[in-house]
């Protein structure tokens, strides 16, 4: 509490000093005044200026203004993004203060290795990288500064968050068992179809006639007629491999209409006549094939990485919130 009181007194002194030094810029004839910079937030012993906020916000502002929103909607989005950007800058200040407190360092060799790795991953020469940076309005020195900040913040997260996370075998097993759709065997449906297309400018009477014919075909199929023979006789599609054979499909590869129709059906069953974008169709499930799942030993490294990233994000946000609560933060409207 004592720390916060002294810190707040410090804000006031800093604010008055900065405001008097660069708060206003007057026109030549002294008729108007324009604020060119001011303090927008105080974070413990550091400040965030309007210039810093505008510089971070500008790329997002330009993109939002190009999206064609109404004036009111655009202003709402701009206000929200600007608010989020200020909070992000506050979080960055807090992290930078922790980096300084913990004396986390980075040397030039580590910086050079990181930049070389970025160049290799993007197949950049040194000239390519400099040209790309120039197109984004950055010098190499400014880029190195940004990379340095990112590495230091990553080291901070490693120190305060990642180093304290342990993923157990029980965690991996639980995730594996709770995601059978991802790691278990998948069903594949061997489908055949009969289709009669509806002409582009067909009227309702013609559509009804085609639907009635498909109903007759379905009745014959249910009476025991061969699907292959009926498809060869009546189907008007050039996409099948003969006899209406479409091949094997997972449910997620099918249209929502067909997926919802066949997901509870068994091999050897027909769908009702479906009115689809391609025309009226009947589908026959020739067989259902179950593919083998992936053993837990094979996917354990993947699951561990997923769980680790999920926990890192949650613990990082929790740590950051705790850091905010322990700090003296003042946003100046």
Secondary structure, DSSP 4 states (H G I P E B T S, - for coil): -HHHHHHHHHHHHHHHHHHHHHSEEE-TTSS-EEE---EEEEETTEEEEHHHHHHHHHHHHHHHHTS---HHHHHHHHHHHHHHHHHHHHHHHHHHHHHHHTT----HHHHHHHHHHHHHHTT--HHHHHHHHHHTT--HHHHHHHHHHHHHHHHHHHHHTGGG----HHHHHHHHHT-HHHHS--EEEEEEEEEEPPPTT--HHHHHHHHHHHHHHHHHHHTT--HHHHHHHH---SSSSSTTEEEEE-GGGS-HHHHHHHTT--TT-B---EE-SS-EEEEEEEEEEE-----HHHHHHHHHHHHHHHHHHHHHHHHHHHHHHHS-EEE--
